[in-house]
Amino acid sequence: MMLIPEGGKIYLASTFVDLRKSYQTLGMHVQQVLKGNPLSGDLFVFYNRRSDLLKILYWHMNGFCLWQKRIEKGTFKIPKDLSSLQLEITAYQLHGLIGGLDWSKQAEKRLIYRLCG
């Protein structure tokens, strides 16, 4: 399971990206296209045209981390109605996306406990 940094935000790019790019070029894409800060510690999620490859870029302490997953059958379920440059998603949604689930149709369920016992 992928380690998701505490307190950081997760952004899904609204359009596909040529994923032959390295961490340096993806970092420039975050700055120039997504208007974000690649050194913030936030996670930036990119996908290719076929939606069968994901890359996640984030800054960790003293360097970039680049996580990649290729799905062998099917495609990652990317929402079709992305209207802004990027979409902020939750860790729950990211796990669904990585798992190949259609997380956009599932609401995140939060349990609220009143008593312990």
N, CA, C and O atoms as CSV, one atom per row, in Angstrom:
chain,resi,resn,atom,element,x,y,z
A,1,MET,N,N,0.846,-1.178,0.000
A,1,MET,CA,C,0.000,0.000,0.000
A,1,MET,C,C,0.887,1.235,0.000
A,1,MET,O,O,1.929,1.269,0.655
A,2,MET,N,N,0.475,2.211,-0.717
A,2,MET,CA,C,1.250,3.437,-0.849
A,2,MET,C,C,1.152,4.287,0.417
A,2,MET,O,O,0.087,4.381,1.027
A,3,LEU,N,N,2.238,4.888,0.798
A,3,LEU,CA,C,2.268,5.789,1.941
A,3,LEU,C,C,1.779,7.162,1.509
A,3,LEU,O,O,2.345,7.758,0.593
A,4,ILE,N,N,0.737,7.671,2.154
A,4,ILE,CA,C,0.198,8.994,1.845
A,4,ILE,C,C,0.611,9.933,2.969
A,4,ILE,O,O,0.253,9.702,4.124
A,5,PRO,N,N,1.358,10.990,2.651
A,5,PRO,CA,C,1.823,11.913,3.686
A,5,PRO,C,C,0.658,12.559,4.450
A,5,PRO,O,O,-0.369,12.902,3.866
A,6,GLU,N,N,0.842,12.714,5.757
A,6,GLU,CA,C,-0.175,13.344,6.604
A,6,GLU,C,C,-0.313,14.825,6.288
A,6,GLU,O,O,0.683,15.522,6.097
A,7,GLY,N,N,-1.538,15.297,6.234
A,7,GLY,CA,C,-1.800,16.720,6.106
A,7,GLY,C,C,-1.684,17.282,4.705
A,7,GLY,O,O,-2.095,18.418,4.468
A,8,GLY,N,N,-1.146,16.533,3.783
A,8,GLY,CA,C,-1.019,17.021,2.412
A,8,GLY,C,C,-2.317,16.843,1.644
A,8,GLY,O,O,-3.178,16.054,2.034
A,9,LYS,N,N,-2.446,17.565,0.574
A,9,LYS,CA,C,-3.610,17.446,-0.291
A,9,LYS,C,C,-3.261,16.552,-1.474
A,9,LYS,O,O,-2.090,16.333,-1.783
A,10,ILE,N,N,-4.290,16.047,-2.123
A,10,ILE,CA,C,-4.113,15.164,-3.270
A,10,ILE,C,C,-4.857,15.784,-4.439
A,10,ILE,O,O,-6.051,16.069,-4.346
A,11,TYR,N,N,-4.146,15.992,-5.541
A,11,TYR,CA,C,-4.746,16.613,-6.719
A,11,TYR,C,C,-4.661,15.677,-7.913
A,11,TYR,O,O,-3.600,15.126,-8.207
A,12,LEU,N,N,-5.777,15.501,-8.593
A,12,LEU,CA,C,-5.860,14.721,-9.818
A,12,LEU,C,C,-5.871,15.683,-10.994
A,12,LEU,O,O,-6.712,16.579,-11.062
A,13,ALA,N,N,-4.929,15.498,-11.926
A,13,ALA,CA,C,-4.888,16.353,-13.115
A,13,ALA,C,C,-6.166,16.144,-13.929
A,13,ALA,O,O,-6.693,15.033,-13.984
A,14,SER,N,N,-6.662,17.205,-14.556
A,14,SER,CA,C,-7.941,17.119,-15.263
A,14,SER,C,C,-7.799,16.588,-16.685
A,14,SER,O,O,-8.801,16.234,-17.307
A,15,THR,N,N,-6.591,16.524,-17.208
A,15,THR,CA,C,-6.375,15.972,-18.544
A,15,THR,C,C,-5.200,15.011,-18.502
A,15,THR,O,O,-4.364,15.061,-17.599
A,16,PHE,N,N,-5.154,14.142,-19.488
A,16,PHE,CA,C,-4.076,13.164,-19.547
A,16,PHE,C,C,-2.739,13.856,-19.816
A,16,PHE,O,O,-2.686,14.976,-20.324
A,17,VAL,N,N,-1.675,13.161,-19.461
A,17,VAL,CA,C,-0.311,13.673,-19.599
A,17,VAL,C,C,0.535,12.576,-20.241
A,17,VAL,O,O,0.297,11.388,-20.019
A,18,ASP,N,N,1.507,12.975,-21.026
A,18,ASP,CA,C,2.478,12.031,-21.582
A,18,ASP,C,C,3.334,11.528,-20.423
A,18,ASP,O,O,4.168,12.267,-19.900
A,19,LEU,N,N,3.132,10.283,-20.023
A,19,LEU,CA,C,3.794,9.774,-18.825
A,19,LEU,C,C,5.188,9.206,-19.101
A,19,LEU,O,O,5.741,8.481,-18.275
A,20,ARG,N,N,5.742,9.533,-20.245
A,20,ARG,CA,C,7.167,9.254,-20.453
A,20,ARG,C,C,7.989,10.307,-19.711
A,20,ARG,O,O,9.211,10.197,-19.611
A,21,LYS,N,N,7.310,11.319,-19.196
A,21,LYS,CA,C,7.979,12.405,-18.479
A,21,LYS,C,C,8.537,11.919,-17.154
A,21,LYS,O,O,7.983,11.022,-16.520
A,22,SER,N,N,9.651,12.530,-16.744
A,22,SER,CA,C,10.280,12.201,-15.467
A,22,SER,C,C,9.748,13.126,-14.376
A,22,SER,O,O,8.866,13.951,-14.618
A,23,TYR,N,N,10.291,12.976,-13.189
A,23,TYR,CA,C,9.856,13.807,-12.069
A,23,TYR,C,C,10.122,15.293,-12.330
A,23,TYR,O,O,9.335,16.140,-11.907
A,24,GLN,N,N,11.215,15.617,-13.018
A,24,GLN,CA,C,11.526,17.025,-13.279
A,24,GLN,C,C,10.480,17.651,-14.203
A,24,GLN,O,O,9.989,18.747,-13.933
A,25,THR,N,N,10.146,16.967,-15.276
A,25,THR,CA,C,9.177,17.502,-16.227
A,25,THR,C,C,7.773,17.532,-15.626
A,25,THR,O,O,7.006,18.461,-15.879
A,26,LEU,N,N,7.439,16.520,-14.833
A,26,LEU,CA,C,6.136,16.538,-14.168
A,26,LEU,C,C,6.074,17.673,-13.144
A,26,LEU,O,O,5.027,18.298,-12.977
A,27,GLY,N,N,7.181,17.942,-12.462
A,27,GLY,CA,C,7.231,19.073,-11.530
A,27,GLY,C,C,6.993,20.399,-12.244
A,27,GLY,O,O,6.293,21.270,-11.728
A,28,MET,N,N,7.572,20.549,-13.426
A,28,MET,CA,C,7.336,21.765,-14.215
A,28,MET,C,C,5.882,21.824,-14.675
A,28,MET,O,O,5.299,22.906,-14.741
A,29,HIS,N,N,5.291,20.670,-14.992
A,29,HIS,CA,C,3.881,20.611,-15.390
A,29,HIS,C,C,2.984,21.077,-14.233
A,29,HIS,O,O,2.006,21.792,-14.447
A,30,VAL,N,N,3.326,20.665,-13.015
A,30,VAL,CA,C,2.566,21.099,-11.836
A,30,VAL,C,C,2.600,22.615,-11.737
A,30,VAL,O,O,1.564,23.241,-11.510
A,31,GLN,N,N,3.768,23.215,-11.903
A,31,GLN,CA,C,3.909,24.673,-11.789
A,31,GLN,C,C,3.222,25.403,-12.935
A,31,GLN,O,O,2.433,26.318,-12.700
A,32,GLN,N,N,3.508,25.015,-14.153
A,32,GLN,CA,C,3.079,25.783,-15.321
A,32,GLN,C,C,1.647,25.518,-15.742
A,32,GLN,O,O,0.948,26.449,-16.141
A,33,VAL,N,N,1.196,24.293,-15.666
A,33,VAL,CA,C,-0.145,23.950,-16.149
A,33,VAL,C,C,-1.159,23.897,-15.007
A,33,VAL,O,O,-2.235,24.488,-15.098
A,34,LEU,N,N,-0.809,23.184,-13.932
A,34,LEU,CA,C,-1.753,23.029,-12.826
A,34,LEU,C,C,-1.715,24.206,-11.855
A,34,LEU,O,O,-2.570,24.319,-10.977
A,35,LYS,N,N,-0.720,25.084,-12.013
A,35,LYS,CA,C,-0.566,26.260,-11.151
A,35,LYS,C,C,-0.424,25.869,-9.681
A,35,LYS,O,O,-0.947,26.542,-8.793
A,36,GLY,N,N,0.293,24.766,-9.440
A,36,GLY,CA,C,0.519,24.296,-8.085
A,36,GLY,C,C,1.980,24.406,-7.721
A,36,GLY,O,O,2.807,24.817,-8.535
A,37,ASN,N,N,2.294,24.035,-6.495
A,37,ASN,CA,C,3.664,24.061,-6.003
A,37,ASN,C,C,4.135,22.626,-5.823
A,37,ASN,O,O,3.692,21.957,-4.890
A,38,PRO,N,N,5.018,22.132,-6.685
A,38,PRO,CA,C,5.467,20.747,-6.566
A,38,PRO,C,C,6.302,20.470,-5.318
A,38,PRO,O,O,6.527,19.308,-4.980
A,39,LEU,N,N,6.763,21.507,-4.628
A,39,LEU,CA,C,7.560,21.339,-3.415
A,39,LEU,C,C,6.716,21.400,-2.140
A,39,LEU,O,O,7.262,21.408,-1.037
A,40,SER,N,N,5.403,21.444,-2.283
A,40,SER,CA,C,4.496,21.617,-1.150
A,40,SER,C,C,4.321,20.361,-0.302
A,40,SER,O,O,3.884,20.449,0.845
A,41,GLY,N,N,4.655,19.203,-0.845
A,41,GLY,CA,C,4.373,17.949,-0.154
A,41,GLY,C,C,3.036,17.364,-0.557
A,41,GLY,O,O,2.705,16.245,-0.164
A,42,ASP,N,N,2.254,18.112,-1.345
A,42,ASP,CA,C,0.983,17.589,-1.863
A,42,ASP,C,C,1.264,16.532,-2.923
A,42,ASP,O,O,2.329,16.529,-3.539
A,43,LEU,N,N,0.304,15.636,-3.132
A,43,LEU,CA,C,0.421,14.609,-4.145
A,43,LEU,C,C,-0.264,15.086,-5.415
A,43,LEU,O,O,-1.369,15.625,-5.368
A,44,PHE,N,N,0.395,14.886,-6.548
A,44,PHE,CA,C,-0.151,15.255,-7.851
A,44,PHE,C,C,-0.265,13.982,-8.678
A,44,PHE,O,O,0.731,13.320,-8.968
A,45,VAL,N,N,-1.497,13.653,-9.050
A,45,VAL,CA,C,-1.794,12.397,-9.739
A,45,VAL,C,C,-1.994,12.678,-11.221
A,45,VAL,O,O,-2.780,13.546,-11.601
A,46,PHE,N,N,-1.271,11.932,-12.053
A,46,PHE,CA,C,-1.342,12.071,-13.506
A,46,PHE,C,C,-1.730,10.729,-14.115
A,46,PHE,O,O,-1.474,9.678,-13.527
A,47,TYR,N,N,-2.344,10.763,-15.286
A,47,TYR,CA,C,-2.717,9.541,-16.001
A,47,TYR,C,C,-2.462,9.745,-17.486
A,47,TYR,O,O,-2.408,10.876,-17.968
A,48,ASN,N,N,-2.306,8.643,-18.204
A,48,ASN,CA,C,-2.021,8.729,-19.632
A,48,ASN,C,C,-3.323,8.713,-20.446
A,48,ASN,O,O,-4.413,8.588,-19.887
A,49,ARG,N,N,-3.196,8.838,-21.751
A,49,ARG,CA,C,-4.354,8.911,-22.656
A,49,ARG,C,C,-5.243,7.674,-22.544
A,49,ARG,O,O,-6.468,7.786,-22.567
A,50,ARG,N,N,-4.628,6.494,-22.424
A,50,ARG,CA,C,-5.395,5.239,-22.349
A,50,ARG,C,C,-5.943,4.968,-20.945
A,50,ARG,O,O,-6.726,4.036,-20.759
A,51,SER,N,N,-5.548,5.759,-19.976
A,51,SER,CA,C,-5.961,5.588,-18.566
A,51,SER,C,C,-5.578,4.224,-18.013
A,51,SER,O,O,-6.290,3.667,-17.177
A,52,ASP,N,N,-4.451,3.684,-18.478
A,52,ASP,CA,C,-3.974,2.417,-17.928
A,52,ASP,C,C,-2.666,2.591,-17.151
A,52,ASP,O,O,-2.072,1.616,-16.690
A,53,LEU,N,N,-2.228,3.845,-17.012
A,53,LEU,CA,C,-1.000,4.144,-16.285
A,53,LEU,C,C,-1.208,5.398,-15.440
A,53,LEU,O,O,-1.718,6.407,-15.926
A,54,LEU,N,N,-0.809,5.322,-14.175
A,54,LEU,CA,C,-0.853,6.462,-13.251
A,54,LEU,C,C,0.555,6.768,-12.778
A,54,LEU,O,O,1.373,5.863,-12.613
A,55,LYS,N,N,0.837,8.048,-12.560
A,55,LYS,CA,C,2.047,8.475,-11.867
A,55,LYS,C,C,1.630,9.482,-10.810
A,55,LYS,O,O,0.768,10.329,-11.044
A,56,ILE,N,N,2.249,9.378,-9.649
A,56,ILE,CA,C,1.986,10.295,-8.546
A,56,ILE,C,C,3.311,10.924,-8.147
A,56,ILE,O,O,4.271,10.229,-7.813
A,57,LEU,N,N,3.346,12.234,-8.185
A,57,LEU,CA,C,4.546,12.997,-7.858
A,57,LEU,C,C,4.328,13.723,-6.543
A,57,LEU,O,O,3.284,14.341,-6.332
A,58,TYR,N,N,5.317,13.648,-5.657
A,58,TYR,CA,C,5.268,14.458,-4.448
A,58,TYR,C,C,6.678,14.692,-3.921
A,58,TYR,O,O,7.602,13.924,-4.190
A,59,TRP,N,N,6.813,15.768,-3.169
A,59,TRP,CA,C,8.077,16.145,-2.562
A,59,TRP,C,C,8.118,15.591,-1.157
A,59,TRP,O,O,7.188,15.799,-0.378
A,60,HIS,N,N,9.193,14.884,-0.821
A,60,HIS,CA,C,9.341,14.335,0.524
A,60,HIS,C,C,10.666,14.792,1.109
A,60,HIS,O,O,11.722,14.318,0.691
A,61,MET,N,N,10.628,15.678,2.039
A,61,MET,CA,C,11.763,16.203,2.796
A,61,MET,C,C,12.860,16.823,1.925
A,61,MET,O,O,13.052,18.038,1.960
A,62,ASN,N,N,13.567,16.026,1.160
A,62,ASN,CA,C,14.713,16.556,0.434
A,62,ASN,C,C,14.785,16.066,-1.015
A,62,ASN,O,O,15.844,16.119,-1.640
A,63,GLY,N,N,13.665,15.594,-1.540
A,63,GLY,CA,C,13.677,15.141,-2.922
A,63,GLY,C,C,12.303,14.699,-3.398
A,63,GLY,O,O,11.388,14.479,-2.604
A,64,PHE,N,N,12.182,14.575,-4.710
A,64,PHE,CA,C,10.924,14.136,-5.307
A,64,PHE,C,C,10.768,12.627,-5.188
A,64,PHE,O,O,11.743,11.878,-5.258
A,65,CYS,N,N,9.530,12.196,-5.007
A,65,CYS,CA,C,9.154,10.784,-5.075
A,65,CYS,C,C,8.210,10.649,-6.261
A,65,CYS,O,O,7.348,11.498,-6.483
A,66,LEU,N,N,8.382,9.587,-7.009
A,66,LEU,CA,C,7.533,9.333,-8.167
A,66,LEU,C,C,7.043,7.903,-8.063
A,66,LEU,O,O,7.833,6.960,-8.112
A,67,TRP,N,N,5.739,7.747,-7.921
A,67,TRP,CA,C,5.100,6.451,-7.763
A,67,TRP,C,C,4.367,6.163,-9.056
A,67,TRP,O,O,3.747,7.060,-9.629
A,68,GLN,N,N,4.426,4.927,-9.526
A,68,GLN,CA,C,3.801,4.578,-10.808
A,68,GLN,C,C,3.064,3.260,-10.688
A,68,GLN,O,O,3.518,2.345,-10.002
A,69,LYS,N,N,1.917,3.167,-11.360
A,69,LYS,CA,C,1.191,1.903,-11.444
A,69,LYS,C,C,0.574,1.773,-12.823
A,69,LYS,O,O,-0.056,2.700,-13.332
A,70,ARG,N,N,0.768,0.597,-13.422
A,70,ARG,CA,C,0.113,0.252,-14.682
A,70,ARG,C,C,-0.909,-0.821,-14.350
A,70,ARG,O,O,-0.593,-1.807,-13.684
A,71,ILE,N,N,-2.132,-0.628,-14.815
A,71,ILE,CA,C,-3.179,-1.620,-14.613
A,71,ILE,C,C,-3.115,-2.584,-15.801
A,71,ILE,O,O,-3.065,-2.149,-16.952
A,72,GLU,N,N,-3.117,-3.880,-15.526
A,72,GLU,CA,C,-2.903,-4.875,-16.576
A,72,GLU,C,C,-4.162,-5.173,-17.381
A,72,GLU,O,O,-4.073,-5.463,-18.574
A,73,LYS,N,N,-5.323,-5.107,-16.756
A,73,LYS,CA,C,-6.589,-5.323,-17.473
A,73,LYS,C,C,-7.515,-4.164,-17.159
A,73,LYS,O,O,-7.663,-3.772,-16.002
A,74,GLY,N,N,-8.136,-3.619,-18.189
A,74,GLY,CA,C,-9.056,-2.506,-17.986
A,74,GLY,C,C,-8.333,-1.177,-17.915
A,74,GLY,O,O,-7.214,-1.030,-18.406
A,75,THR,N,N,-8.994,-0.209,-17.295
A,75,THR,CA,C,-8.440,1.130,-17.176
A,75,THR,C,C,-8.755,1.685,-15.789
A,75,THR,O,O,-9.642,1.198,-15.088
A,76,PHE,N,N,-8.003,2.714,-15.417
A,76,PHE,CA,C,-8.331,3.439,-14.198
A,76,PHE,C,C,-9.576,4.267,-14.479
A,76,PHE,O,O,-9.742,4.780,-15.586
A,77,LYS,N,N,-10.439,4.400,-13.506
A,77,LYS,CA,C,-11.706,5.120,-13.675
A,77,LYS,C,C,-11.501,6.601,-13.353
A,77,LYS,O,O,-11.567,7.022,-12.198
A,78,ILE,N,N,-11.250,7.373,-14.407
A,78,ILE,CA,C,-11.022,8.815,-14.273
A,78,ILE,C,C,-12.358,9.521,-14.500
A,78,ILE,O,O,-13.022,9.243,-15.498
A,79,PRO,N,N,-12.776,10.428,-13.605
A,79,PRO,CA,C,-14.040,11.147,-13.811
A,79,PRO,C,C,-14.021,11.899,-15.140
A,79,PRO,O,O,-13.002,12.474,-15.524
A,80,LYS,N,N,-15.142,11.889,-15.827
A,80,LYS,CA,C,-15.231,12.538,-17.141
A,80,LYS,C,C,-15.549,14.023,-17.044
A,80,LYS,O,O,-15.347,14.757,-18.012
A,81,ASP,N,N,-16.035,14.476,-15.910
A,81,ASP,CA,C,-16.513,15.859,-15.783
A,81,ASP,C,C,-15.522,16.754,-15.033
A,81,ASP,O,O,-15.923,17.544,-14.179
A,82,LEU,N,N,-14.249,16.631,-15.347
A,82,LEU,CA,C,-13.253,17.477,-14.704
A,82,LEU,C,C,-13.231,18.828,-15.403
A,82,LEU,O,O,-12.823,18.922,-16.561
A,83,SER,N,N,-13.665,19.873,-14.710
A,83,SER,CA,C,-13.802,21.182,-15.347
A,83,SER,C,C,-12.653,22.134,-15.011
A,83,SER,O,O,-12.389,23.068,-15.769
A,84,SER,N,N,-11.966,21.912,-13.885
A,84,SER,CA,C,-10.855,22.801,-13.530
A,84,SER,C,C,-9.535,22.134,-13.919
A,84,SER,O,O,-9.530,21.006,-14.411
A,85,LEU,N,N,-8.438,22.819,-13.702
A,85,LEU,CA,C,-7.123,22.267,-14.047
A,85,LEU,C,C,-6.801,21.010,-13.253
A,85,LEU,O,O,-6.108,20.111,-13.731
A,86,GLN,N,N,-7.319,20.966,-12.026
A,86,GLN,CA,C,-7.067,19.826,-11.152
A,86,GLN,C,C,-8.250,19.645,-10.218
A,86,GLN,O,O,-9.008,20.580,-9.961
A,87,LEU,N,N,-8.395,18.438,-9.718
A,87,LEU,CA,C,-9.473,18.111,-8.803
A,87,LEU,C,C,-8.851,17.626,-7.504
A,87,LEU,O,O,-8.039,16.701,-7.504
A,88,GLU,N,N,-9.235,18.252,-6.397
A,88,GLU,CA,C,-8.744,17.775,-5.105
A,88,GLU,C,C,-9.554,16.551,-4.710
A,88,GLU,O,O,-10.784,16.592,-4.693
A,89,ILE,N,N,-8.862,15.462,-4.393
A,89,ILE,CA,C,-9.530,14.230,-3.995
A,89,ILE,C,C,-9.039,13.815,-2.615
A,89,ILE,O,O,-8.032,14.328,-2.126
A,90,THR,N,N,-9.741,12.899,-1.999
A,90,THR,CA,C,-9.377,12.411,-0.664
A,90,THR,C,C,-8.480,11.178,-0.792
A,90,THR,O,O,-8.347,10.601,-1.871
A,91,ALA,N,N,-7.875,10.789,0.316
A,91,ALA,CA,C,-7.063,9.568,0.336
A,91,ALA,C,C,-7.937,8.360,0.009
A,91,ALA,O,O,-7.489,7.434,-0.667
A,92,TYR,N,N,-9.169,8.366,0.480
A,92,TYR,CA,C,-10.139,7.296,0.188
A,92,TYR,C,C,-10.360,7.183,-1.319
A,92,TYR,O,O,-10.352,6.083,-1.870
A,93,GLN,N,N,-10.555,8.308,-1.976
A,93,GLN,CA,C,-10.763,8.315,-3.419
A,93,GLN,C,C,-9.505,7.881,-4.161
A,93,GLN,O,O,-9.595,7.173,-5.164
A,94,LEU,N,N,-8.332,8.297,-3.680
A,94,LEU,CA,C,-7.082,7.887,-4.308
A,94,LEU,C,C,-6.913,6.374,-4.232
A,94,LEU,O,O,-6.515,5.744,-5.212
A,95,HIS,N,N,-7.209,5.794,-3.086
A,95,HIS,CA,C,-7.109,4.336,-2.953
A,95,HIS,C,C,-8.078,3.639,-3.908
A,95,HIS,O,O,-7.736,2.614,-4.498
A,96,GLY,N,N,-9.282,4.187,-4.061
A,96,GLY,CA,C,-10.233,3.629,-5.019
A,96,GLY,C,C,-9.708,3.725,-6.441
A,96,GLY,O,O,-9.799,2.767,-7.209
A,97,LEU,N,N,-9.160,4.878,-6.787
A,97,LEU,CA,C,-8.600,5.086,-8.123
A,97,LEU,C,C,-7.476,4.094,-8.400
A,97,LEU,O,O,-7.459,3.452,-9.450
A,98,ILE,N,N,-6.538,3.966,-7.463
A,98,ILE,CA,C,-5.412,3.050,-7.620
A,98,ILE,C,C,-5.901,1.607,-7.748
A,98,ILE,O,O,-5.314,0.808,-8.478
A,99,GLY,N,N,-6.971,1.283,-7.037
A,99,GLY,CA,C,-7.528,-0.068,-7.075
A,99,GLY,C,C,-8.361,-0.361,-8.306
A,99,GLY,O,O,-8.835,-1.483,-8.480
A,100,GLY,N,N,-8.548,0.639,-9.169
A,100,GLY,CA,C,-9.335,0.430,-10.383
A,100,GLY,C,C,-10.829,0.554,-10.179
A,100,GLY,O,O,-11.607,0.154,-11.045
A,101,LEU,N,N,-11.244,1.104,-9.043
A,101,LEU,CA,C,-12.668,1.249,-8.734
A,101,LEU,C,C,-13.218,2.555,-9.283
A,101,LEU,O,O,-12.475,3.520,-9.464
A,102,ASP,N,N,-14.505,2.586,-9.546
A,102,ASP,CA,C,-15.158,3.819,-9.980
A,102,ASP,C,C,-15.555,4.591,-8.728
A,102,ASP,O,O,-16.715,4.579,-8.317
A,103,TRP,N,N,-14.587,5.255,-8.135
A,103,TRP,CA,C,-14.778,5.944,-6.856
A,103,TRP,C,C,-15.664,7.175,-6.978
A,103,TRP,O,O,-16.177,7.651,-5.965
A,104,SER,N,N,-15.862,7.704,-8.169
A,104,SER,CA,C,-16.659,8.922,-8.312
A,104,SER,C,C,-18.140,8.658,-8.047
A,104,SER,O,O,-18.896,9.598,-7.801
A,105,LYS,N,N,-18.565,7.396,-8.092
A,105,LYS,CA,C,-19.968,7.062,-7.838
A,105,LYS,C,C,-20.197,6.599,-6.409
A,105,LYS,O,O,-21.335,6.363,-6.003
A,106,GLN,N,N,-19.126,6.470,-5.651
A,106,GLN,CA,C,-19.223,6.021,-4.271
A,106,GLN,C,C,-18.958,7.188,-3.335
A,106,GLN,O,O,-17.938,7.866,-3.457
A,107,ALA,N,N,-19.855,7.420,-2.419
A,107,ALA,CA,C,-19.642,8.474,-1.425
A,107,ALA,C,C,-18.765,7.925,-0.304
A,107,ALA,O,O,-18.893,6.767,0.092
A,108,GLU,N,N,-17.891,8.761,0.190
A,108,GLU,CA,C,-17.051,8.364,1.320
A,108,GLU,C,C,-17.937,8.288,2.551
A,108,GLU,O,O,-18.652,9.235,2.876
A,109,LYS,N,N,-17.882,7.161,3.227
A,109,LYS,CA,C,-18.714,6.966,4.411
A,109,LYS,C,C,-17.875,7.226,5.654
A,109,LYS,O,O,-16.850,6.583,5.877
A,110,ARG,N,N,-18.324,8.162,6.440
A,110,ARG,CA,C,-17.642,8.456,7.700
A,110,ARG,C,C,-18.534,7.986,8.841
A,110,ARG,O,O,-19.716,8.322,8.909
A,111,LEU,N,N,-17.949,7.214,9.719
A,111,LEU,CA,C,-18.673,6.724,10.869
A,111,LEU,C,C,-18.428,7.670,12.044
A,111,LEU,O,O,-17.302,8.098,12.297
A,112,ILE,N,N,-19.491,7.976,12.739
A,112,ILE,CA,C,-19.393,8.835,13.921
A,112,ILE,C,C,-19.824,8.018,15.119
A,112,ILE,O,O,-20.961,7.552,15.189
A,113,TYR,N,N,-18.917,7.847,16.055
A,113,TYR,CA,C,-19.203,7.068,17.250
A,113,TYR,C,C,-19.532,7.997,18.410
A,113,TYR,O,O,-18.896,9.034,18.594
A,114,ARG,N,N,-20.515,7.615,19.171
A,114,ARG,CA,C,-20.918,8.406,20.318
A,114,ARG,C,C,-20.440,7.747,21.621
A,114,ARG,O,O,-20.131,8.439,22.591
A,115,LEU,N,N,-20.383,6.428,21.637
A,115,LEU,CA,C,-19.975,5.694,22.819
A,115,LEU,C,C,-18.963,4.628,22.441
A,115,LEU,O,O,-18.969,4.106,21.326
A,116,CYS,N,N,-18.122,4.326,23.362
A,116,CYS,CA,C,-17.167,3.237,23.187
A,116,CYS,C,C,-17.483,2.194,24.229
A,116,CYS,O,O,-17.550,2.499,25.419
A,117,GLY,N,N,-17.673,0.994,23.802
A,117,GLY,CA,C,-17.995,0.004,24.832
A,117,GLY,C,C,-18.361,-1.244,24.282
A,117,GLY,O,O,-18.660,-2.181,25.022
